[in-house]
Amino acid sequence: MSRPDVLVVGGGPAGMMAAIAAAENGAACMLLEPNSRLGKKLNITGKGRCNLTNNCDAQELMRHVPQNGRFLYSAFSKYDSQDVMAFFEALGVPLKTERGNRVFPASDRSFDISGALERHLRDLQVPWVRDRAAALLLRDSRVSGIRGERGVYEASSVVIATGGVSYPLTGSTGDGYRLAKSIGHTVVPPKPSLIPLVERGHFCAEMQGLSLRNVTLTAFEEEKKVYQDFGELLFTHFGLSGPLVLSASAHMRHLGERRYRVEIDLKPALDEQMLDRRLLSDFEKHINNDFLNALGDLLPRKMIPTVVARSGIPPHSKVHSITREQRCTLARLIKHFSIDLAGARPVEEAIITSGGVTVGEVNPSTMASRLVPGLYFAGEVLDVDAYTGGFNLQIAWSTGHLAGESAARWAGEQQE
């Protein structure tokens, strides 16, 4: 094609949405993406089901963004989850809302989302060029295009939507950070977020494969509570994973530098007095049994040996010999099952990256660089990240839409 008005670098959710918004606003747009297909990381989100957004209002969206949530006020206000849902349904993708207001394609197939985006890009006549961006081009201190590994692509405006550094096999290799730094932008060093956590010890390994539902997890930095929620988690050979753990990790920005631990309330519906009455009832039922064999009605079988060992009560003590003090110790353990953390899994295993282009150098109303006219940012390349539940993809859609719209407007003004 001839010289485009808008060049979008990155074919993930933010990049595809930016290209669509630019084209829908009358700009001739081109997409630059080195992968063999668009939306490669999108296709593996939500275990292949694609939790594409969360069915809530803009204020609720912001509350689920612990890192620089206020920066997203304009983006969320102009294009929120209702807009995203209407957009995909208009493209012929039926949606459904599940527990926690998580929104999925009714088919449970992420390829329905990426496929709809690809078809819409074709309908809008947005060409896709397979190339990796090597450098930003400037003319008169303004963006003039991209030099790729295979060619030079001039444009009136450029949107960088290259993602972070998580899941590098999907193409998230930090290219956007390098491009931003090359023209003077500050980049907060990327760290893993929404990532499984590594235990300092062996309790989790003893219970690997065990999934707990309807528990409360509380995370502490030193002795300060930094996160608490109710839901599901999984014990693994290295530590902890699952929705609760991934969200908790977003609040642990100094893993490896400060001391963190989590406490699991295994029976959140019962306070300690109610739990003690439950224990008395169970013990009465098993009064002549060994302690080790008296917890089957209360705890998952795979967890019992670990709880018994940590309680300090000899496993083969007869239940009728257990003292009130021992029973109270057991109740506290069940309500505060503590696990010390050594760190997180490698950044390559993170669902998203924390860190990126400093938001103070980006105009929140347009996603435009405050340093170089004609340059825009969208998605994970920015220093914003959220909890699990569709919130990170909503950031991609909202910032992508705003960046594409703004880039198209800028390009049009340059032609007047």
Buried (B, 14 or more C-beta within 10 A) or exposed (E): EEEBBBBBBBBBBBBBBBBBBBBBBEBBBBBBBBBEEBBBBBBBBBEEBBBBBBBBEBEBBBBBBBBBBEBBBBBBBBBBBEBBBEBBEEBEBEBEBEEBBBBBBEBEBBBBBBBBBBEBBEEEEBBBBBBBBBBBBBEEEBBBBBBBEEEEBBBBBBBBBBBBBBBEEBBBBBBBBBBBEEBEBEBBEBBBBBBBBBBBEEBBBBBEEBEBEEBBBBBBBEEEEBBBBEBBBBBBEBBBBBBBBBBBBBBBBEBEEEEBBBBBBBBEEBEBEEBBEBBEEBBEEBEEBBBBEBBEEBBBEBBBBBBBEBBEBBEEBBBEEBEEEBBBBBBEBBBEBEBBBBBBBEBEBBBBBBBBBBBEBBBBEBBBBEBBBBBBBBBBBBBBBBBBBBBBBBBBBBBBBBBBBBBBBBBBEEEE
